[in-house]
Amino acid sequence: MSTTTSPEDLPQGVTLEDLHGTPALVVDIPACSAVIHLDGAHLTSWVPDGEDDVLWTSPDAVYAEGEPIRGGIPLIGPWFGPGRDGRTTPSHGWLRNHRWEVVAGEHFHGWADEDADVVHSDSVAITLGLEGADPSGQGIAAQVQFVIGADHLQVRLDVTAGDEPLELEAALHTYLSVGDVEAARFTGLSGASYLDNLRDLAPAVQEGEPEIDGPVDRVYEVSGPVTVHDPVLEREIVVSPHGSSRTVLWNPFSDGAAHLDDMPLDAWKQFVCVETAVAKDGFVALAPGATHCLKARYEVARS
């Protein structure tokens, strides 16, 4: 895997900097700004021009090699939570616990979206890769591409099985910034079956759209778009998945936040996690050497 981590090889508008004592790519172009930490290939900020940050990152987050960052878009895999057996460690797999390498970067002053036949202006595409980190020795590898602009953010995670078949679980564990999570409303989850992780994965059906009025940790059988309506910040965030089988909705509320050392006690009000995933019974069976692509597109509109 060839890399391009030297500053002179990075695209226009992208610099390699030391943030919180760790290496990070800082995007600063007229369309937007963004930050990608090489530890975990972790996007912690995306600010389209004229907008508040679309992502929430904890002011108490820990930044250190091998430590997951609280907030932004953690890359989860090759298992979700404690795995399908309920006993696998570390929680949420090892993709987020390693330092990734920059593989490629481009700055587009005008480009055509292969998925939507739409021309966008002033965007950057950054690809990072992770090889040789699989603790099992099977050779599982991963690559992630971020396409970052003013009108949308696209995150594509490709996970490739090693020498053995792989029952892949993976997720984009996205923390979306909201003005007040109790006031936020959702579209896209009504009527869906889900597993309630707060009740030992008890199955249930969503009646109407959910509201965050207590701790929520649900794995929905939803693979279509989900919209977060935020009346406080007066905007809507649309999450459009590809290659997923599940959507996870999570917020610890005050009960759970009290047990999280890397989050202020009242910070639960400022975010909701809407996670594009292949998880639980929605895992993907990969043959040796096969690759699965998990992708999400994020768009913001004023409401």
C-alpha positions in Angstrom: 0.0 0.0 0.0 1.6 3.3 -1.1 1.2 6.3 1.1 1.3 10.0 0.7 1.8 11.4 4.2 4.4 13.9 3.3 2.9 17.5 3.4 4.0 18.2 -0.2 1.9 15.3 -1.5 -1.3 16.3 0.2 -4.0 18.1 -2.0 -4.5 21.8 -1.9 -6.3 22.9 1.2 -5.2 19.9 3.3 -2.4 20.0 5.8 -0.9 17.4 8.2 -0.8 19.0 11.7 -0.3 18.0 15.3 -3.7 18.3 17.1 -3.9 17.3 20.8 -0.5 15.6 20.5 -1.5 13.3 17.6 -1.3 13.6 13.8 -4.4 14.9 11.9 -5.3 16.1 8.5 -6.9 19.5 8.5 -9.1 20.5 5.6 -9.6 24.2 5.0 -11.1 25.1 1.7 -13.7 27.8 0.8 -16.5 25.2 0.8 -15.9 23.8 4.3 -13.4 22.8 7.0 -12.8 19.3 8.5 -10.5 17.4 10.7 -9.4 13.7 10.2 -7.2 12.1 12.9 -4.9 9.4 11.6 -5.6 7.4 14.8 -8.7 5.4 13.9 -9.0 7.3 10.6 -11.4 9.4 12.6 -13.3 12.4 11.2 -14.1 14.6 14.2 -15.3 17.8 12.5 -17.2 18.8 9.3 -18.2 22.4 9.0 -19.8 23.4 5.7 -19.5 27.1 4.8 -22.0 29.1 6.8 -23.0 26.2 9.0 -22.4 25.0 12.5 -20.4 21.8 12.9 -22.5 18.8 11.7 -20.5 16.5 13.9 -20.3 16.5 17.7 -17.0 15.7 19.4 -16.6 15.6 23.2 -14.5 18.4 24.7 -13.2 15.7 27.1 -12.3 13.2 24.3 -9.0 11.3 24.7 -6.4 11.7 21.9 -3.7 9.0 22.0 -2.6 6.2 19.7 -4.7 3.1 20.6 -7.5 5.1 22.2 -10.9 5.7 20.6 -12.0 9.3 20.3 -15.5 10.1 21.7 -17.5 11.8 18.9 -17.2 12.5 15.2 -17.4 9.3 13.1 -15.7 6.3 14.7 -15.1 3.4 12.3 -16.4 0.3 13.9 -15.4 -3.3 12.9 -14.8 -6.0 12.2 -17.4 -6.6 14.9 -20.0 -4.4 16.6 -20.1 -3.9 20.3 -19.1 -7.2 22.0 -19.6 -9.1 18.8 -22.3 -11.5 17.9 -21.2 -13.9 20.7 -21.4 -11.1 23.2 -17.9 -11.7 24.5 -15.5 -10.4 21.9 -13.0 -7.6 22.8 -12.1 -4.9 22.4 -15.7 -3.4 22.2 -16.5 -2.3 18.6 -13.5 -4.0 17.1 -9.9 -2.8 16.4 -10.3 -0.5 13.4 -10.6 2.5 15.6 -7.6 1.5 17.8 -4.9 1.8 15.2 -3.1 4.6 13.3 -4.0 4.6 9.6 -1.9 5.8 6.6 -2.9 8.3 4.0 -3.2 6.5 0.6 -4.4 9.3 -1.7 -5.9 12.8 -1.7 -7.4 15.0 -4.4 -8.9 18.5 -4.5 -11.8 18.9 -6.9 -12.7 22.4 -8.1 -15.6 20.8 -9.9 -16.5 17.1 -10.1 -19.2 14.7 -11.1 -20.7 12.4 -8.4 -20.7 8.9 -9.7 -23.7 8.0 -7.6 -26.0 10.9 -8.3 -24.9 12.5 -11.7 -24.5 15.8 -9.9 -21.6 18.3 -10.4 -20.2 19.7 -7.1 -17.7 22.4 -6.6 -14.7 22.7 -4.3 -14.4 19.3 -2.5 -11.6 17.1 -1.3 -11.3 13.3 -1.4 -9.0 11.7 1.1 -8.3 7.9 1.3 -6.7 6.2 4.3 -5.7 2.6 4.7 -5.0 0.0 7.4 -3.0 -3.1 6.8 -1.0 -5.4 9.1 -3.0 -4.5 12.2 -5.3 -7.6 12.4 -4.5 -9.1 15.8 -5.9 -12.5 14.6 -3.2 -12.8 12.0 -5.8 -13.5 9.3 -4.8 -10.4 7.4 -8.1 -8.4 7.5 -7.5 -5.0 5.9 -9.6 -1.8 5.6 -9.7 1.4 3.6 -11.8 4.5 4.1 -12.5 7.4 1.7 -13.9 10.8 2.8 -15.3 13.1 0.2 -15.8 16.4 1.9 -17.5 19.5 0.5 -20.1 22.2 1.3 -23.2 20.3 0.1 -22.4 16.9 1.4 -20.0 14.5 3.2 -19.6 11.0 2.0 -17.8 8.3 4.0 -17.0 4.9 2.4 -15.5 2.1 4.5 -14.2 -1.0 2.6 -13.3 -4.0 4.7 -11.5 -6.9 3.1 -11.4 -10.4 4.6 -8.0 -12.1 5.1 -7.1 -15.7 4.7 -10.3 -17.0 6.4 -14.0 -16.4 5.9 -15.3 -13.4 7.8 -18.7 -12.7 9.3 -18.3 -8.9 9.2 -20.0 -6.4 11.5 -19.1 -2.8 10.8 -20.6 0.7 11.4 -20.1 4.4 10.9 -20.8 5.4 14.5 -21.8 8.9 13.6 -22.3 11.6 16.3 -24.6 14.2 14.8 -24.6 17.6 16.5 -28.0 18.9 17.6 -29.2 21.9 19.5 -31.3 19.8 22.0 -31.6 16.0 21.5 -35.0 16.0 23.4 -36.4 18.4 20.8 -35.0 16.5 17.8 -37.4 14.5 15.6 -36.7 11.7 13.1 -38.0 10.4 9.8 -37.3 7.0 8.4 -37.6 4.7 11.5 -41.4 4.4 12.0 -42.7 0.9 11.7 -39.3 -0.7 11.7 -38.4 -3.8 13.8 -35.5 -3.3 16.2 -33.4 -4.9 18.9 -33.3 -3.0 22.2 -29.8 -3.1 23.6 -31.1 -1.7 26.9 -33.3 -4.8 27.3 -30.9 -7.6 26.4 -31.6 -7.2 22.7 -35.3 -7.7 23.1 -37.2 -7.4 19.8 -39.7 -4.6 19.3 -41.4 -2.6 16.6 -41.1 1.2 16.4 -44.6 2.8 16.7 -44.4 6.2 15.2 -41.1 8.0 14.9 -38.8 7.7 18.0 -38.2 10.5 20.5 -35.2 10.8 22.8 -36.8 11.1 26.3 -34.4 8.6 28.0 -31.5 6.4 27.2 -31.8 4.9 23.7 -29.7 2.1 22.2 -31.6 0.4 19.3 -30.5 -1.6 16.3 -33.2 -1.0 13.6 -33.8 -3.2 10.6 -33.5 -0.1 8.4 -31.2 0.4 5.4 -32.8 3.5 3.9 -32.4 7.2 4.6 -32.9 8.7 8.0 -33.5 12.4 8.6 -32.8 14.2 11.9 -35.0 17.3 12.2 -33.4 19.9 14.5 -35.8 22.8 15.4 -33.2 24.4 17.7 -30.4 24.8 15.0 -33.1 25.1 12.4 -31.7 22.4 10.1 -32.2 18.9 8.9 -29.5 16.3 8.5 -30.1 13.5 6.1 -28.2 10.2 6.4 -28.3 8.1 3.2 -26.7 4.7 3.6 -25.4 2.2 1.0 -24.3 -1.4 1.7 -26.0 -1.4 5.1 -28.6 -3.7 6.7 -29.2 -1.8 10.0 -29.4 1.7 11.4 -28.4 2.2 15.1 -29.9 5.0 17.2 -28.0 5.8 20.4 -27.9 8.4 23.1 -26.9 7.7 26.7 -29.1 10.4 28.2 -28.1 11.6 31.7 -28.2 8.1 33.1 -25.5 6.7 30.7 -23.4 9.9 30.5 -22.7 9.8 34.2 -20.7 6.6 33.5 -18.6 8.0 30.6 -15.3 9.6 31.7 -14.7 11.2 28.3 -18.0 13.2 28.2 -19.2 16.1 30.3 -22.3 15.2 32.3 -24.7 17.4 30.3 -23.2 16.8 26.8 -25.7 14.1 26.0 -28.1 16.9 25.1 -25.9 18.0 22.2 -25.8 14.9 19.9 -27.5 11.9 18.6 -25.8 8.9 17.0 -27.4 7.7 13.8 -25.2 4.8 12.7 -25.0 3.1 9.3 -24.2 -0.5 10.0 -24.1 -4.2 9.2 -24.6 -5.7 12.6 -26.2 -8.5 14.7 -28.1 -10.7 12.3 -27.5 -8.2 9.6 -23.8 -9.1 9.3 -22.1 -9.7 6.0 -20.6 -13.1 5.2 -17.3 -12.6 3.3 -15.2 -15.3 1.6 -11.4 -15.1 2.0 -10.2 -12.0 0.1 -13.7 -10.6 -0.5 -14.5 -6.9 0.3 -17.6 -5.2 1.6 -18.4 -1.5 1.0 -20.3 0.3 3.7 -21.1 3.9 2.8 -23.1 6.9 4.1 -23.8 10.3 2.6 -24.6 13.2 4.9 -26.5 16.3 3.7 -27.6 19.4 5.5 -30.6 21.6 4.7 -32.1 24.6 6.4 -35.5 24.0 7.9 
